[in-house]
Structure formats: C-alpha cells, structure tokens
Amino acid sequence: MTDRPARSLSESLTSARRMAFYEGHKAVAVVMILVVFLLPFVGLFVRGLIGAASGVIISVLCYYLTPYLAQMVKTRADR
C-alpha cells in the first residue's frame, strides 16, 4: 500500500503514508523535528502565548501536510 504514491489528501494523511514518507526522506524528517519543536518557542518569543499557540498549530499542520505537498510538487515537476 505504501509503495504507490498518494493520490489524494485524505490518503496522504494516514499514518502509514506519513511514516513511509519520513522514513524515505531522512533529511526532511530531521527538518520537521526541528520545526515541530522550535516553532512554538519562536512564536512564544515573538508574540507571547498567542504566538506559541500559533506555532504549535502551524508546526502540526506542516508535519501532516509535508508528505502531500512534496508529492504534489514532484508530480508537477514530472510533467
């Protein structure tokens, strides 16, 4: 199931797809770990508690949407 590329957003949001993507792209996984942990602190420093909450929301969205967006960019580049 994880060998073929994801065709829809709902398919790419499954944990199996996410895990396969991040295991295949170690550099992206390291960057996402840094984003998930550091963005809330950056938000806290810049805008206080509202910035920290925004940082958490943005980092979680990035974590979930990166596999889908990477697949979309690759699909468009192959055309």
KATARA-V614986 format. One record per backbone hydrogen bond with DSSP energy under -1.0 kcal/mol. NH is the residue of the N-H (numbers start at 1). CO is the residue of the C=O. If there is no record, write none. Layout:
nh=NH co=CO
nh=NH co=CO
This chain:
nh=12 co=8
nh=14 co=11
nh=18 co=14
nh=19 co=15
nh=20 co=16
nh=21 co=17
nh=22 co=18
nh=23 co=19
nh=24 co=20
nh=25 co=21
nh=29 co=25
nh=30 co=26
nh=31 co=27
nh=32 co=28
nh=33 co=29
nh=34 co=30
nh=35 co=31
nh=36 co=32
nh=37 co=33
nh=38 co=34
nh=39 co=35
nh=42 co=38
nh=43 co=39
nh=44 co=40
nh=45 co=41
nh=46 co=42
nh=47 co=43
nh=48 co=44
nh=52 co=48
nh=53 co=49
nh=54 co=50
nh=55 co=51
nh=56 co=52
nh=57 co=53
nh=58 co=54
nh=59 co=55
nh=60 co=56
nh=61 co=57
nh=62 co=58
nh=63 co=59
nh=64 co=60
nh=65 co=61
nh=66 co=62
nh=69 co=65
nh=70 co=66
nh=71 co=67
nh=72 co=68
nh=73 co=69
nh=74 co=70
nh=75 co=71
nh=76 co=72
nh=77 co=73
nh=78 co=74
